[in-house]
Amino acid sequence: MDYTKYEKVRIIGARALQIAMGAPILTERGNELNPIKIAKKEFDENVLPISVKRVLPKKIMRIKKEAQKEEVVEPEIEEAEIPGEENKSAES
């Protein structure tokens, strides 16, 4: 699977955090101690049991022109009285 650069960084970052917290290393690390470099090596060797679930947008059905011509009625907005504000209009 081809990953975007964002997915790749997210996978390597998540795996580096796991390694830093003591997770077992899935590849030969030699004398490398940096968890990010170890995670990158694991990613490059394709041994990580991490997958990406992509949610694709749903299909949008086109609305017929007749349906778009329907009249839109806006609800009327009533002015609400604010307590203690009755006399302010009279003072102005």
N, CA, C and O of each residue as an XYZ file, in Angstrom:
368
protein
N       0.842     -1.182      0.000
C       0.000      0.000      0.000
C       0.882      1.239      0.000
O       1.869      1.309      0.733
N       0.530      2.195     -0.807
C       1.254      3.465     -0.812
C       0.651      4.370      0.250
O      -0.566      4.542      0.320
N       1.502      4.936      1.061
C       1.064      5.830      2.123
C       1.367      7.269      1.736
O       2.339      7.547      1.034
N       0.518      8.181      2.206
C       0.832      9.595      2.028
C       1.930      9.950      3.017
O       2.214      9.186      3.939
N       2.546     11.110      2.825
C       3.611     11.514      3.747
C       3.058     11.710      5.152
O       3.783     11.509      6.126
N       1.811     12.091      5.278
C       1.196     12.294      6.584
C       0.950     10.964      7.292
O       1.167     10.847      8.498
N       0.496      9.965      6.538
C       0.281      8.641      7.111
C       1.610      8.031      7.547
O       1.708      7.429      8.616
N       2.626      8.194      6.709
C       3.949      7.644      7.016
C       4.494      8.247      8.312
O       4.981      7.523      9.180
N       4.411      9.555      8.440
C       4.901     10.224      9.651
C       4.099      9.793     10.869
O       4.665      9.597     11.944
N       2.792      9.645     10.714
C       1.937      9.236     11.842
C       2.274      7.819     12.294
O       2.335      7.546     13.493
N       2.493      6.921     11.340
C       2.825      5.533     11.677
C       4.187      5.467     12.371
O       4.326      4.809     13.402
N       5.182      6.140     11.814
C       6.524      6.108     12.407
C       6.509      6.755     13.787
O       7.155      6.257     14.709
N       5.782      7.853     13.939
C       5.693      8.517     15.244
C       5.018      7.648     16.288
O       5.471      7.576     17.430
N       3.929      6.985     15.898
C       3.226      6.109     16.840
C       4.114      4.932     17.246
O       4.164      4.548     18.415
N       4.810      4.369     16.264
C       5.696      3.235     16.561
C       6.883      3.670     17.415
O       7.301      2.931     18.306
N       7.434      4.857     17.160
C       8.550      5.364     17.966
C       8.113      5.553     19.418
O       8.886      5.285     20.338
N       6.887      6.011     19.625
C       6.370      6.157     20.984
C       6.249      4.795     21.659
O       6.581      4.650     22.836
N       5.778      3.801     20.920
C       5.683      2.450     21.469
C       7.060      1.935     21.876
O       7.220      1.362     22.954
N       8.046      2.138     21.018
C       9.407      1.667     21.304
C       9.961      2.397     22.524
O      10.594      1.783     23.383
N       9.725      3.699     22.600
C      10.210      4.481     23.743
C       9.572      4.025     25.052
O      10.175      4.157     26.117
N       8.358      3.490     24.974
C       7.661      3.016     26.176
C       7.993      1.560     26.497
O       7.452      1.002     27.452
N       8.879      0.937     25.709
C       9.338     -0.406     26.043
C       8.782     -1.529     25.192
O       8.946     -2.695     25.552
N       8.134     -1.231     24.088
C       7.602     -2.282     23.216
C       8.761     -3.052     22.582
O       9.830     -2.484     22.364
N       8.563     -4.334     22.284
C       9.636     -5.107     21.655
C       9.942     -4.601     20.247
O       9.042     -4.180     19.520
N      11.200     -4.645     19.876
C      11.644     -4.184     18.564
C      11.528     -5.334     17.578
O      11.938     -6.455     17.879
N      10.972     -5.065     16.406
C      10.649     -6.105     15.439
C      11.738     -6.342     14.400
O      11.554     -7.165     13.503
N      12.849     -5.653     14.497
C      13.935     -5.794     13.534
C      15.270     -5.693     14.268
O      15.318     -5.307     15.436
N      16.331     -6.036     13.587
C      17.662     -5.877     14.186
C      17.984     -4.392     14.271
O      17.942     -3.681     13.267
N      18.303     -3.934     15.463
C      18.574     -2.512     15.625
C      20.055     -2.204     15.684
O      20.434     -1.033     15.654
N      20.894     -3.200     15.764
C      22.330     -2.971     15.877
C      22.626     -2.224     17.163
O      22.189     -2.648     18.233
N      23.350     -1.133     17.085
C      23.625     -0.354     18.287
C      22.806      0.949     18.309
O      23.129      1.881     19.047
N      21.748      1.000     17.495
C      20.894      2.190     17.427
C      20.014      2.294     18.667
O      19.386      1.314     19.067
N      19.965      3.483     19.282
C      19.153      3.703     20.474
C      18.021      4.696     20.246
O      17.126      4.816     21.083
N      18.049      5.403     19.132
C      17.029      6.405     18.838
C      15.743      5.705     18.388
O      15.750      5.025     17.362
N      14.627      5.858     19.139
C      13.385      5.160     18.780
C      12.826      5.575     17.417
O      12.194      4.764     16.740
N      13.049      6.822     17.011
C      12.535      7.269     15.714
C      13.271      6.569     14.579
O      12.651      6.150     13.602
N      14.583      6.441     14.699
C      15.356      5.764     13.652
C      15.016      4.275     13.604
O      14.968      3.682     12.526
N      14.783      3.680     14.761
C      14.392      2.262     14.805
C      13.024      2.087     14.146
O      12.826      1.157     13.364
N      12.075      2.982     14.461
C      10.732      2.906     13.878
C      10.790      3.104     12.368
O      10.071      2.430     11.630
N      11.634      4.016     11.902
C      11.780      4.239     10.457
C      12.343      2.998      9.780
O      11.912      2.637      8.685
N      13.314      2.338     10.433
C      13.891      1.116      9.872
C      12.824      0.024      9.795
O      12.741     -0.694      8.798
N      12.012     -0.104     10.842
C      10.925     -1.085     10.831
C       9.928     -0.770      9.714
O       9.454     -1.676      9.029
N       9.611      0.508      9.532
C       8.678      0.912      8.474
C       9.243      0.580      7.096
O       8.537      0.053      6.236
N      10.520      0.891      6.893
C      11.157      0.622      5.599
C      11.227     -0.874      5.294
O      11.157     -1.275      4.133
N      11.366     -1.707      6.343
C      11.421     -3.159      6.151
C      10.024     -3.788      6.097
O       9.895     -4.998      5.910
N       8.978     -2.967      6.259
C       7.589     -3.411      6.167
C       7.243     -4.506      7.179
O       6.576     -5.481      6.832
N       7.686     -4.351      8.412
C       7.401     -5.341      9.443
C       6.423     -4.828     10.496
O       6.141     -5.533     11.465
N       5.910     -3.632     10.327
C       5.008     -3.059     11.328
C       3.597     -3.616     11.181
O       3.070     -3.681     10.070
N       2.981     -4.017     12.289
C       1.594     -4.501     12.226
C       0.593     -3.353     12.379
O      -0.403     -3.480     13.090
N       0.863     -2.245     11.714
C      -0.005     -1.065     11.784
C      -0.582     -0.845     10.396
O       0.138     -0.910      9.400
N      -1.885     -0.585     10.330
C      -2.515     -0.331      9.040
C      -3.248      1.002      9.086
O      -3.474      1.567     10.156
N      -3.608      1.487      7.926
C      -4.320      2.754      7.803
C      -5.704      2.468      7.243
O      -5.848      1.814      6.210
N      -6.716      2.964      7.936
C      -8.075      2.832      7.460
C      -8.488      4.178      6.890
O      -8.593      5.165      7.618
N      -8.717      4.212      5.609
C      -9.102      5.451      4.945
C     -10.610      5.485      4.776
O     -11.214      4.537      4.274
N     -11.210      6.587      5.200
C     -12.648      6.772      5.035
C     -12.835      7.674      3.827
O     -12.457      8.845      3.840
N     -13.418      7.111      2.796
C     -13.633      7.864      1.576
C     -14.976      8.581      1.650
O     -15.902      8.093      2.299
N     -15.092      9.722      0.997
C     -16.364     10.452      1.041
C     -17.466      9.675      0.341
O     -17.217      8.934     -0.609
N     -18.695      9.857      0.828
C     -19.839      9.195      0.214
C     -20.203      9.905     -1.080
O     -19.919     11.089     -1.257
N     -20.828      9.173     -1.968
C     -21.250      9.783     -3.225
C     -22.376     10.776     -2.948
O     -23.268     10.516     -2.140
N     -22.319     11.900     -3.624
C     -23.351     12.916     -3.482
C     -24.253     12.847     -4.701
O     -23.792     12.968     -5.836
N     -25.522     12.654     -4.462
C     -26.467     12.575     -5.572
C     -26.845     13.980     -5.998
O     -27.083     14.855     -5.165
N     -26.896     14.181     -7.281
C     -27.264     15.498     -7.797
C     -28.768     15.714     -7.637
O     -29.566     14.803     -7.859
N     -29.135     16.918     -7.252
C     -30.541     17.268     -7.083
C     -31.053     17.802     -8.412
O     -30.379     18.585     -9.081
N     -32.236     17.375     -8.780
C     -32.812     17.836    -10.039
C     -33.101     19.330     -9.956
O     -33.349     19.868     -8.877
N     -33.065     19.986    -11.097
C     -33.266     21.435    -11.157
C     -34.628     21.825    -10.587
O     -34.746     22.879     -9.962
N     -35.664     20.998    -10.785
C     -36.994     21.322    -10.270
C     -36.978     21.398     -8.756
O     -37.644     22.249     -8.167
N     -36.223     20.516     -8.124
C     -36.167     20.506     -6.667
C     -35.432     21.733     -6.133
O     -35.704     22.190     -5.023
N     -34.500     22.265     -6.928
C     -33.755     23.441     -6.497
C     -34.590     24.707     -6.584
O     -34.270     25.700     -5.932
N     -35.651     24.691     -7.373
C     -36.474     25.885     -7.556
C     -37.494     26.075     -6.438
O     -38.233     27.059     -6.448
N     -37.551     25.164     -5.482
C     -38.497     25.310     -4.387
C     -38.188     26.577     -3.604
O     -37.032     26.968     -3.440
N     -39.252     27.204     -3.127
C     -39.099     28.449     -2.392
C     -38.629     28.152     -0.968
O     -39.173     27.277     -0.293
N     -37.624     28.884     -0.526
C     -37.110     28.727      0.826
C     -37.739     29.792      1.697
O     -37.631     30.982      1.400
N     -38.396     29.378      2.771
C     -39.062     30.310      3.675
C     -38.220     30.435      4.933
O     -37.946     29.445      5.611
N     -37.814     31.656      5.237
C     -37.011     31.920      6.435
C     -37.955     32.117      7.616
O     -38.964     32.808      7.481
N     -37.654     31.531      8.763
C     -38.507     31.760      9.939
C     -38.345     33.191     10.431
O     -37.264     33.777     10.373
N     -39.464     33.737     10.920
C     -39.407     35.101     11.445
C     -38.741     35.092     12.814
O     -38.958     34.190     13.624
N     -37.928     36.113     13.054
C     -37.215     36.218     14.322
C     -37.942     37.232     15.188
O     -38.124     38.385     14.797
N     -38.353     36.792     16.361
C     -39.031     37.687     17.287
C     -37.992     38.330     18.195
O     -37.015     37.699     18.598
N     -38.228     39.595     18.504
C     -37.322     40.274     19.420
C     -37.677     39.858     20.840
O     -38.831     39.955     21.259
N     -36.684     39.401     21.563
C     -36.907     38.975     22.937
C     -36.654     40.143     23.877
O     -35.753     40.954     23.664
N     -37.466     40.209     24.917
C     -37.262     41.257     25.910
C     -36.191     40.811     26.888
O     -36.183     39.666     27.340
N     -35.298     41.716     27.207
C     -34.238     41.432     28.162
C     -34.658     42.018     29.497
O     -34.989     43.201     29.565
N     -34.654     41.218     30.573
C     -35.059     41.741     31.885
C     -34.184     42.927     32.288
O     -32.961     42.891     32.149
N     -34.831     43.970     32.786
C     -34.105     45.146     33.229
C     -33.830     46.125     32.106
O     -33.207     47.160     32.344
N     -34.267     45.838     30.897
C     -34.007     46.696     29.747
C     -35.270     47.438     29.304
O     -35.237     48.107     28.271
N     -36.391     47.347     30.049
C     -37.650     47.942     29.632
C     -37.562     49.457     29.534
O     -38.124     50.059     28.619
N     -36.854     50.075     30.480
C     -36.850     51.524     30.559
C     -35.746     52.163     29.745
O     -35.736     53.387     29.615
N     -34.825     51.412     29.198
C     -33.714     51.999     28.459
C     -34.192     52.660     27.179
O     -33.661     53.704     26.799
N     -35.181     52.083     26.502
C     -35.672     52.692     25.263
C     -36.395     53.987     25.562
O     -36.371     54.904     24.741
N     -37.036     54.088     26.712
C     -37.743     55.299     27.094
C     -36.751     56.401     27.485
O     -37.035     57.581     27.282
N     -35.596     56.030     28.041
C     -34.601     57.005     28.458
C     -33.895     57.629     27.279
O     -33.452     58.774     27.366
N     -33.777     56.906     26.172
C     -33.015     57.399     25.006
C     -33.734     58.467     24.250
O     -33.218     58.972     23.253
